[in-house]
């Protein structure tokens, strides 16, 4: 199976979520099921059905997070020596050549992507266009409104 790239911060966030699911959510759902069972007839018990549904969601999410962590290739951007090249984990400052705006993005794994935080997925069109570029290079990105050009201003490994 292919390894999924994750930054150190992304892997830690998944570990925290897994811990919360196992130590808080799972016991809470078990208690809710026990409470609902104590109300009697399970065939017409909406609380029981809701608790069982929640249990299925929690157990499914636990399996999903465990799978992601077991398949993760954890990359620490601070330890990268990419000679100023845009690679996974790099924080890239760009200038939009059409508008002149300056944008800063970190290239991260799919589970970590959050455009509001300036984190873009390594599989996104802009990240794919940036991979391998150096400061001063122009990246052409196929956007819904047509091709957009960005100049790489700075590449950092934070």
N, C-alpha and C positions, 0 to 999 in steps of 0.2 A: 504494500500500500504506500502511496506517496506521502511524504512528510508535509505537513502544513506549516508554513512559516508564521511565527508569532514573536512579537517583541517581548522582552522581559516583563514589561508593565502589563501587556495583554495576558500573558501566562499567569501572572500573579492575580489579575482580576478574575480569571476563570477559576483559580484555586480558591479564592475568597467566596465566589458564588457557590462552588461545590461544597465548601465547608458549611455555608449558610443553609443550603438545601438539605444536607444530611443532618445537621444539628438543630435547626430551627423548623424548617418547613415539614420535613418528614415526621418528626414527633407531633407536630401540630395537627397534621392530617390524620395520623393514627388516633389521636385523642378525639378528633371530630367524628371519626367513624365509630369509635367506641360510644361516644355520647349519642349519636344517631341510632345505634343499635339498641341502646337502652330504652328508646321510645317505643319499641315493639315492632309490629308488622313492617317488614322491610319492603314488601311489594308496593306499598303506597307511601313510602317515606322519602320525601324530596330531599331532606337533609342528608340522608344516607347516600342517595344518588349523587348529590353535589359533592360530598366528601370523597366518594369513590372516584369521581371524575377528576377532582383535584389531585388525588393520589396518583392517578395515571399520568397526569401532566408532570407532577414533581418527579416521579420515577423516570419518566421519559427524558426529562431535562437532565437528571443526574447521569443517565447513560450517555446522553449527547455530550455533556461537558467532559466526562471521563474519557470518552472516545477522542475528543479534540485534544485533550492534554496528552493522551498516550500517543497520538499521531503528530504532536507538535515538534517542530524544529525551532527551538528557542534561540533567537538571535539578539544579542546585545549591541545596539548601534554604537555604543561608546567603544567597543572593541574592534569595530570594523576598520580595515585599512584599505579603502577603495580608491585611494589617490584622487579624491575629489570627484569621483564618479557617482551618479545617482544610482543607488541600490536600495534593496529592501531595508527599511529602518532609517534611512537618511531623511533629514529635514531639508526641504528644498524651497528656496525663495525664488519666485518667478516674477517676471513682468509680462503682463498681457500686452502684446504689441498693438492690439486694436485700441484698447481703452487707456493704456498706460498705468493701469492699476498694478500694485505689487501684492502678491499672494504668497503665503507660506503654508506648505503642506508637509506632513510626515507620511511616508509610504509605509503602511502597516498591513497586517493580515486582515482577511475578510471579516472576522469576528470583531476586530478592534475598530474598524472604520467608523468615523463619526465626523461628518463634514463640518459640523458646528464647532468641533474642537480642532479642526485643521488636520484631521487624520483621514487619509484616503486609502482605499483598498488597493493592494498591489495588482489586482485584476481589473481595476477601473481603467477607462480609456486614457485618462491623463497620466496615471502612473505608468501604464505600458509605454506611453510615448516618452516618458522621462527616463526610464531605466536605461542606463548606459551613457547618458548624456553628461557633459562636463560644463563647468561655468563658461558662459559665453555661447553655448550651443543653443540652437532654436529647436523647440519641440513642436511638432504639428499634431494637433489633437482633432480627431473627427468628432465634432459635437453635433447635437441635433440641428443647430442653426447653420451648420457648415464647418469648414476647417478653421480652427483658431490656432494662432501661433503664440508661443510663450518663450521668452528668453530666460535661460537659467542664470540667475544672478549670484546665488550662493548655495553651496551644499555643505551641510553640517551633519555630524554624527553625534547627536545628543543622547 
